[in-house]
Structures are given as C-alpha cells and as structure tokens.
Amino acid sequence: MDNTNAEEAIVMKCTIKGCPGEYENRKVVHTVRYQGKVVVIDNVPAEVCPICSDVLLKPNTVRHIESMLEKSITPKRTVPLYEYA
C-alpha cells in the first residue's frame, strides 16, 4: 500500500463553530510583525476553509517561516504599507 499522499488525503472539517466547510490545500499570503517590521510572505502552504476563509498553518510551515525571519534573508521585493486612518 502506497502512503506517500496519505497526509493529503485526510479531509479536515473547519474548526469554526457552525461552519460546514472542509479545509483545502492552498497557497496564501501570510503577514506577520517581526522585530517591529511588517513582513509579507507569499505562496505559504496552508489549509483554508472555502466557506469562512479560516486559515491553518502546519507546524512545519510555521517553523520554516520562523527560520526565514531569523535568517533575515533579503526580500524578493518590497510592498507599500498603509495605516488605517
């Protein structure tokens, strides 16, 4: 029996109370504040509910993001930051 895609085959119901959705694998834009700076990371793998848009990041993904931030790698590009007035 081939279990190479077993993790992908598991369907998880949305954890938001009352939402009937099931999480789907997608790529998202993740924003985080790190050392006083706003950092935007594109193409982050995530589980996203198509009904309510709840987003879950797997522990390995979070560790990878933390590693990227600690290494202070040069960003691919910069984006404007607007303040809500």
C-alpha positions in Angstrom: 0.0 0.0 0.0 1.4 3.4 -1.0 1.1 6.0 1.8 3.1 8.8 0.1 0.0 11.0 -0.2 -1.8 9.8 2.9 -1.5 13.2 4.7 -3.0 15.0 1.7 -5.9 12.5 1.5 -7.1 13.4 5.1 -10.1 15.8 4.9 -10.5 18.0 8.0 -13.7 19.8 8.9 -13.5 23.5 9.6 -12.9 24.3 13.3 -15.0 27.4 13.3 -18.2 26.7 15.2 -21.2 26.3 12.8 -19.1 26.4 9.6 -19.8 23.3 7.4 -16.6 23.7 5.3 -13.7 21.4 4.9 -10.1 22.7 4.7 -8.4 22.7 1.3 -4.7 22.9 0.5 -3.9 26.4 -0.9 -1.1 28.9 -1.1 -1.7 32.2 0.9 -0.1 35.5 1.6 0.9 35.5 5.2 1.6 38.7 7.1 3.5 38.9 10.4 5.0 41.6 12.5 8.6 40.7 13.4 11.0 42.9 15.4 8.8 45.9 14.8 8.6 45.3 11.0 5.7 44.1 8.9 6.7 41.1 6.8 4.7 39.7 4.0 5.4 36.2 2.8 3.8 35.0 -0.5 3.0 31.4 -1.5 2.7 30.0 2.0 1.2 26.5 2.0 -1.9 26.5 4.2 -5.2 24.7 4.9 -8.0 27.2 4.0 -11.8 26.8 4.6 -13.6 27.7 1.3 -16.7 28.7 3.3 -15.4 31.0 6.1 -11.8 31.5 4.9 -10.3 30.3 8.2 -6.6 29.6 7.7 -4.4 26.9 9.4 -0.7 26.6 9.1 1.0 23.3 9.7 3.8 23.3 12.4 6.5 22.6 9.8 5.3 25.7 7.9 5.4 27.8 11.0 8.9 26.6 11.8 10.1 27.4 8.2 8.6 30.9 8.5 10.4 31.4 11.8 13.7 30.2 10.3 13.3 32.6 7.3 12.7 35.5 9.7 15.6 34.6 11.9 18.0 34.4 8.9 16.9 38.0 7.8 17.0 36.9 4.1 16.8 39.7 1.6 13.2 40.2 0.4 12.3 39.5 -3.3 10.5 42.8 -3.4 9.0 45.4 -1.0 5.4 46.5 -0.8 3.7 49.7 0.4 2.3 49.8 3.9 -0.8 51.9 4.6 -2.1 52.9 8.0 -5.8 52.7 8.7 -6.9 56.3 9.4 
